[in-house]
Each structure stands twice: as C-alpha cells, then as structure tokens.
Amino acid sequence: MTVILDPTDETVPVSRQITPRSGQVSGVVGLMDIRKPRGDVLLDELERLLTERMPEIEVRRYAKPTFTKPCPDDLRAQMKAECDFVVEGLAD
C-alpha cells in the first residue's frame, strides 16, 4: 500500500488516483532546487540516500535562478531531455 502525504491544509482531504508504478527506479534522477532556504540541505540528503540505496542510478542536480519566478523554459527542456525522473525540492 502506498501512502501519500499531502502538505496542504485541507479540512476534507481530496482523494487522488495514483498512477501505477513498477516499483523500479532506473536511469537518471534529476534533483531540482527551487532556491528556497534549506532546499539544498533536503536535496543533499535525498541524493545521499538515493545513491546509497540505488547505486545503479545516476543523480543530476539542477537549480532555478530564483524561487520567485517560474522555472525557465530552457531548464525545463534540459531536465526533460536528460532525466527519467525529476524531484523538486521545497524547504523553508
């Protein structure tokens, strides 16, 4: 059973359909720092855990220029071309 934690403040949680997953991660995992304070700390730890637990994957790091604006189109295109999965790190 998969548990999804939703950080939004919903009085009545919204039911969401989960896309079927194979349980396998392979290829390139991109970690995107949106430049919020301590987001890099979160992604550093995630990278450490991923490389420790899944040594067969490649981890690449990306960062937005600033958290105050959307991700530039060229950076989104680069991540799409280079990664099989992307995790966006938020922290404060």
Contacts in CASP RR format, 6 or more apart in sequence:
PFRMAT RR
TARGET T0000
AUTHOR 0000-0000-0000
METHOD contacts of the structure
MODEL  1
MTVILDPTDETVPVSRQITPRSGQVSGVVGLMDIRKPRGDVLLDELERLL
TERMPEIEVRRYAKPTFTKPCPDDLRAQMKAECDFVVEGLAD
2 18 0 8 1.000
2 21 0 8 1.000
4 16 0 8 1.000
4 18 0 8 1.000
6 13 0 8 1.000
6 14 0 8 1.000
25 54 0 8 1.000
25 57 0 8 1.000
25 85 0 8 1.000
26 56 0 8 1.000
26 57 0 8 1.000
26 84 0 8 1.000
27 56 0 8 1.000
27 57 0 8 1.000
27 58 0 8 1.000
27 84 0 8 1.000
27 85 0 8 1.000
28 57 0 8 1.000
28 58 0 8 1.000
28 59 0 8 1.000
28 60 0 8 1.000
28 82 0 8 1.000
28 83 0 8 1.000
28 84 0 8 1.000
28 85 0 8 1.000
29 50 0 8 1.000
29 57 0 8 1.000
29 58 0 8 1.000
29 59 0 8 1.000
29 60 0 8 1.000
29 83 0 8 1.000
29 84 0 8 1.000
29 85 0 8 1.000
29 86 0 8 1.000
29 87 0 8 1.000
30 59 0 8 1.000
30 60 0 8 1.000
30 61 0 8 1.000
30 62 0 8 1.000
30 79 0 8 1.000
30 82 0 8 1.000
30 83 0 8 1.000
30 85 0 8 1.000
30 86 0 8 1.000
30 87 0 8 1.000
31 43 0 8 1.000
31 46 0 8 1.000
31 47 0 8 1.000
31 59 0 8 1.000
31 60 0 8 1.000
31 61 0 8 1.000
31 62 0 8 1.000
31 86 0 8 1.000
31 87 0 8 1.000
31 89 0 8 1.000
32 61 0 8 1.000
32 62 0 8 1.000
32 63 0 8 1.000
32 64 0 8 1.000
32 71 0 8 1.000
32 79 0 8 1.000
32 86 0 8 1.000
32 87 0 8 1.000
32 88 0 8 1.000
32 89 0 8 1.000
33 39 0 8 1.000
33 40 0 8 1.000
33 43 0 8 1.000
33 61 0 8 1.000
33 62 0 8 1.000
33 63 0 8 1.000
33 64 0 8 1.000
33 89 0 8 1.000
34 63 0 8 1.000
34 64 0 8 1.000
34 67 0 8 1.000
34 71 0 8 1.000
34 88 0 8 1.000
34 89 0 8 1.000
34 90 0 8 1.000
35 63 0 8 1.000
35 64 0 8 1.000
35 65 0 8 1.000
35 66 0 8 1.000
35 67 0 8 1.000
36 67 0 8 1.000
36 89 0 8 1.000
36 90 0 8 1.000
36 91 0 8 1.000
36 92 0 8 1.000
37 91 0 8 1.000
37 92 0 8 1.000
38 91 0 8 1.000
38 92 0 8 1.000
39 89 0 8 1.000
39 90 0 8 1.000
39 91 0 8 1.000
41 91 0 8 1.000
42 89 0 8 1.000
42 90 0 8 1.000
42 91 0 8 1.000
43 61 0 8 1.000
43 87 0 8 1.000
43 89 0 8 1.000
46 87 0 8 1.000
46 89 0 8 1.000
47 59 0 8 1.000
47 61 0 8 1.000
50 57 0 8 1.000
50 59 0 8 1.000
51 57 0 8 1.000
51 59 0 8 1.000
60 82 0 8 1.000
60 83 0 8 1.000
62 75 0 8 1.000
62 78 0 8 1.000
62 79 0 8 1.000
62 86 0 8 1.000
64 71 0 8 1.000
64 72 0 8 1.000
64 75 0 8 1.000
65 72 0 8 1.000
79 86 0 8 1.000
END
